[in-house]
Amino acid sequence: MRSLEPTMRSLRAILLTALAIVPCFATAGLAEWEIKTPGGNLISHVDPFIAANGTCLRSARPEAIYVAHLDWWRYYRNAVVGKAKKGFFILDETSHAVSFFVSKAELNGAIAERQLGTPTAPQMTPDDGWRQVWGPLLLDSCKQLMIDGPRFQGVDEVTKAGIRSVCQQISKGEVNRR
């Protein structure tokens, strides 16, 4: 059990640092995150929505859930397009109307018909949402590790190597990839 002490101390240091500098829009739990869409709606993975809706696309007002259980999404001009448990979808961010489609072919046809053009951002998953919110905060601690900052003084090299591996995964966007 003694060999875990430095690891736990290091992980605690990373988490405490991250929590100390969390932006005001983030919630207290590291598993929770929320990002704003270009049209001002929210992609949320926060309590109290997780249990009933998973990662969801919602209004900035909590009472309006547009799409629950998102698998992936991408942004188009005035629209969020993606796939969820209920099927493929397009949310018009101006009217807040949601259309669902059975297949990707139907979705692509609707994108062309509505003249949405090309995506304004790459396809994202809930893992990408987590990285977008928490990655920069954790990478700051990773930078401290790389320069052997005071936060990591006294941590053994095996533990540092393990933490470096996690930091590399975060920086490459590979943490929690399915």
Residue pairs with C-beta under 8 A, 6 or more apart in sequence:
6 154
6 155
6 156
6 159
7 159
7 162
7 163
9 155
10 145
10 151
10 152
10 155
10 159
10 160
10 163
11 163
13 141
13 151
13 152
14 138
14 141
14 142
14 163
15 30
17 137
17 140
17 141
17 144
17 151
18 30
18 134
18 137
18 138
18 140
18 141
19 28
19 30
21 137
21 140
22 28
22 137
25 34
25 36
26 32
26 33
26 34
26 133
26 134
27 33
27 34
27 46
27 47
29 47
30 134
31 45
31 130
32 45
32 46
32 47
32 50
33 45
33 46
33 129
33 130
33 132
33 133
33 134
34 42
34 43
34 44
34 45
34 46
34 133
35 42
35 43
35 129
35 132
35 133
36 42
36 60
37 43
37 57
37 75
37 80
37 93
38 75
38 93
38 120
38 121
39 78
39 79
39 80
39 93
39 94
40 60
40 93
41 57
41 58
41 59
41 60
41 66
41 80
41 91
41 93
41 96
42 57
42 58
42 59
42 60
43 55
43 56
43 57
43 70
43 73
43 129
44 55
44 56
44 57
44 58
45 54
45 55
45 56
45 126
45 129
45 130
49 56
49 58
49 62
49 65
52 68
53 65
53 68
53 69
54 68
54 69
54 70
54 85
54 126
55 69
55 70
55 126
55 129
56 65
56 66
56 67
56 68
56 69
56 70
57 65
57 66
57 67
57 70
57 73
57 80
57 82
57 84
57 91
58 64
58 65
58 66
59 65
59 66
59 96
64 96
66 91
66 96
66 98
67 82
67 84
67 86
67 89
67 91
67 98
68 84
68 85
68 86
69 84
69 85
69 86
70 82
70 83
70 84
70 126
71 82
71 83
71 84
71 85
71 125
72 82
72 83
72 123
72 124
72 125
73 80
73 81
73 82
73 83
73 123
73 124
74 80
74 81
74 82
74 119
74 121
74 122
74 123
74 124
75 81
75 119
75 120
75 121
76 111
76 116
76 117
76 118
76 119
76 120
77 116
77 117
77 120
78 92
78 93
78 94
78 116
79 90
79 91
79 92
79 93
79 114
79 116
80 90
80 91
80 93
81 88
81 89
81 90
81 91
81 107
81 111
81 116
81 119
82 88
82 89
82 123
83 89
83 104
86 100
87 100
87 101
87 102
88 100
88 101
88 102
88 103
88 104
88 106
88 107
89 98
89 99
89 100
89 101
89 107
90 98
90 99
90 101
90 107
90 110
90 111
90 114
90 116
91 97
91 98
92 98
99 110
101 107
101 110
124 132
125 178
127 175
127 176
127 177
127 178
128 173
130 175
130 176
131 170
131 173
131 175
131 176
135 170
135 171
135 173
135 175
138 167
138 170
139 167
139 170
139 171
141 151
141 167
142 163
142 164
142 167
142 170
142 171
143 149
144 151
144 152
145 151
145 152
145 160
145 163
145 164
145 167
146 164
146 167
152 160
152 163
155 163
166 175
169 175
